Amino acid sequence: MQLHISPSLRHVTVVTGKGLREFIKVKVGSRKFSYQMMFYSLLFFTFLLRFVFVLSTVDTIDGDPSPCSSLACLGKRLKPKLLGRRIETGNVPEAMYQVLEQPLNEQELKGRSDIPQTLQDFMSEVKRSKSDAREFAQKLKEMVTLMEQRTRNAKIQEYLYRHVASSSIPKQLHCLDLKLAHEHSINAAARLQLPEAELVPTLVDNNYFHFVLASDNILAASVVAKSLVQNSLRPHKIVLHIITDKKTYFPMQAWFSLHPLSPAIIEVKALHHFDWLSKGKVPVLEAMEKDQRVRSQFRGGSSVIAASKSENPVVVAAKLQALSPKYNSLMNHIRIHLPELFPSLNKVVFLDDDIVIQTDLSPLWDIDMDGKVNGAVETCRGEDKFVMSKKFKSYLNFSTPIIARNFDPEECAWAYGMNVFDLAAWRKTNISSTYYHWLDENLKSDLSLWQLGTLPPGLIAFHGHVQTIDPFWHMLGLGYQETTSFSDAESAAVVHFNGRAKPWLDIACPHLRPLWAKYLDSSDRFIKSCHIRAS
């Protein structure tokens, strides 16, 4: 059939397949139909006929056994869609459900080469074998189960590698310790008294802003100190007390002797310099010894944990994290003894060594603590539901009666890392003794009350003594939340790389590491000689 339209659109000629011609004259001034309407109507019916032809052809290709005319096939195809229904063919979905719900022995999948490895392989196999619904469901089930096994094993391997990377000492940090220890032994300038004799009275002067940093990581401590002083509006009022262990004391002293942060006042002190810690029984040391002994018996090694075939990868990751040396480090427990460490001070801000300070922190001293001891950011409210969704039930095991009786699982948790401690108010409480009581209870229960870290006993010990501060002061999760944007992190007062991906490790989040690395001096001879990169 051919359609001829005159240039004036006044005549339309239809030529059929047999060569017959029919003339249609269109009257321009018609009241009911205009020639434009007639023209578009003809075009519509022409395309409709072609549409019917295509649908009927598709039915023929599909092998539909029931013959039908073009219009009948069109109705068959359009009717269910127009009525909002779909065609059901027997009980195919039900048959598939029955197969998918049947248990599958995962051991039977080992060594089988006939299971499709990709979706493309699966579709090719189904088309080639012309499977029915049951065979289709069985093949799909086997493929998905195999993929789940491989995904689980890959996740556990990732967690194991991250555990090894985060628990080991990078050779660059080891190099820095050795070079500074050597410098301390040969260079008098690396053995300066910190602080100078005339500045010693400031160490107990409550008119200054006192910060406490406990760390055995020289590189990390240097970044915290530099970011604190550089962003302070009154650096001459800052006193930074750095506490380290015996092995790190000389290298730490050498670094801050050779890299002064004047006019700020820096004190470097080792734990063995504190009289109370070297005399008699110290609860923190006893607790660490017991904790290490119980963990070695209860946990096994990292390879034993990773070899588990039944536990969820997230549970495996938590157990691996519990083996991290920092959880049995004196540096991690020392904050509970701040009133004894600094008996003359009324208020301090305690800093972890995996933070970066990006603004002046002196306004923290203006916060009304309302008689509370610990000023901290809550971690159960915020836009990031992964990081800011922590409650007591996130850290404590409420299946144990002693925890369930004493605490509310829905109570909001808070964070260590940057805390304002009112030491004067602390001395009026039994926080420290409560802390060690619960540590002992956890050890007696084979670590069943909680499994890692000093935050769970901290949540218990400071229960009822926490003053909530604005989240602006402390942004968490940069060591495990890769979706944190650089702009959001840059706008926080303090960013905390809590988690395994510490900024000095190769596993750090690349887009967040510059927040930390900008406080490294790549031209420094120690940094350069140990190949410590800022990017």
Disulfide bonds with the S-S distance in Angstrom:
Cys68-Cys73 1.77
Cys175-Cys530 2.12
Cys380-Cys412 1.95
